[in-house]
Amino acid sequence: MVRWRSRRYHYIAIVASGLTIGGIGYWWTQGSATVRYDTTEVERGDIEETVSALGVMVPSQYVDIGAQVEGQLIKLLVAPGNQVQEGQLVAELDPTQYAAQVAEDQAEIVDLQAQVNAWEAKLALAAWINSANQTLVRTQSTSQQTARQSEADAKVAKATIESLKAQIEKTQNVLKYDQAQLDRTSIHSPISGVVASPTTSAYGTTWSKMDVAHPGQILNNKQTAPILFRVADIDRMMVRAQVSEADVAKLTPGMRVYFTTLGRPDHRIEAKLASIEVTPELINGAIFYDADFEVSNPDHQLLPQMSVQVSFVVAQAKDALVVPLAALLSTQRQNGATVPPCPKQGRDGTEDKSSDCVLVLQNSRPQARAVTVGVKNDTSVQVISGVEAGDELVVATAGEKAPGAGNGGGNGRHRGG
């Protein structure tokens, strides 16, 4: 330890290590009171203001494959973890009853068509007889009654044919439905993706895993829609972040966002905010809104239901002058430190509320200097004007009196280290 002596004050310099601010320590002697203050240096760097939120990973596209018809599952052609392609056959139900119904419909159509053919023959005969009778009645070779009867027979035959054709059309529509039911016993994947177990909820904090169906299982779609398994496209994943109502107004679609997962906290993944859902969710009495965005996932390292820590970049500055937030006198004042007032700003002598101020060590004395601040986060703040890189700023903590605050103003100092 080294001592310096002057006419009025004693200065003691020490080497500061492990300081809260990471700066340089000072001892200030006023009368019999000696108070130690920390300092920090103005540096250049990057700074961001962010909104933080917790989120969960969801496949960008997924489908719960279910059975649209009742029956016994006789074949399950895929298993969890398998990759399937759009249109691929993945399961089969027992088609017996549906095939029988289709065959019955087809037989009925054949029968009705045969009846049409028979009545068309009757119509041709009735039309010939009617034509002959109409000629004979004009020469009075047959009675009016016979002519009218033959005319009626022709009309009946024609009407019967029209009725049978209507029945054929109706049965053909029934056949289309029954054929569709038969086709549904063969289940195809509507999208390409990975086979996975379904869950009771696509995302969120409350969900449980469901079992994949198994061959021999009887599926009854009249009670609940039976789900066999889930096919998820995980080549692209969606992040759903829950943002509090206090922060959601700061978000805009297109803004930069990044996130990390619990498994890889040092791996930052960048994206852009896609949308903010307008319907809120109530969680433990607080209101949250879902902010959604997608990211590419070619290596499939991101999986459904993974928890993520999301940061939405509200503002940022590159290669800016940056100081700890604790260097601002407004922060020190809020923390309970006794600090000098900021210099007056403007022609009317009023304080500019858009500015702040700091204590700068200049010519061995602290000076309160007005600064203009920019991007601010929980620990640091950008200084747009008022200081330069390398300037040393005094940081007072709760219960301390900063140099220049109160009686006597700032006194001598010596820096150690």
Secondary structure as GFF3:
##gff-version 3
##sequence-region A 1 417
A	DSSP	beta_strand	2	5	.	.	.	ID=ss1
A	DSSP	beta_strand	10	13	.	.	.	ID=ss2
A	DSSP	beta_strand	25	30	.	.	.	ID=ss3
A	DSSP	beta_strand	33	41	.	.	.	ID=ss4
A	DSSP	beta_strand	43	66	.	.	.	ID=ss5
A	DSSP	beta_strand	71	76	.	.	.	ID=ss6
A	DSSP	beta_strand	83	84	.	.	.	ID=ss7
A	DSSP	beta_strand	89	93	.	.	.	ID=ss8
A	DSSP	alpha_helix	96	138	.	.	.	ID=ss9
A	DSSP	alpha_helix	144	183	.	.	.	ID=ss10
A	DSSP	beta_strand	186	188	.	.	.	ID=ss11
A	DSSP	beta_strand	193	196	.	.	.	ID=ss12
A	DSSP	beta_strand	218	219	.	.	.	ID=ss13
A	DSSP	beta_strand	227	244	.	.	.	ID=ss14
A	DSSP	three_ten_helix	248	250	.	.	.	ID=ss15
A	DSSP	beta_strand	256	261	.	.	.	ID=ss16
A	DSSP	beta_strand	269	272	.	.	.	ID=ss17
A	DSSP	beta_strand	275	276	.	.	.	ID=ss18
A	DSSP	beta_strand	281	283	.	.	.	ID=ss19
A	DSSP	beta_strand	286	296	.	.	.	ID=ss20
A	DSSP	beta_strand	307	324	.	.	.	ID=ss21
A	DSSP	three_ten_helix	325	327	.	.	.	ID=ss22
A	DSSP	alpha_helix	329	334	.	.	.	ID=ss23
A	DSSP	beta_strand	355	362	.	.	.	ID=ss24
A	DSSP	beta_strand	365	376	.	.	.	ID=ss25
A	DSSP	beta_strand	380	385	.	.	.	ID=ss26
A	DSSP	beta_strand	392	395	.	.	.	ID=ss27
###
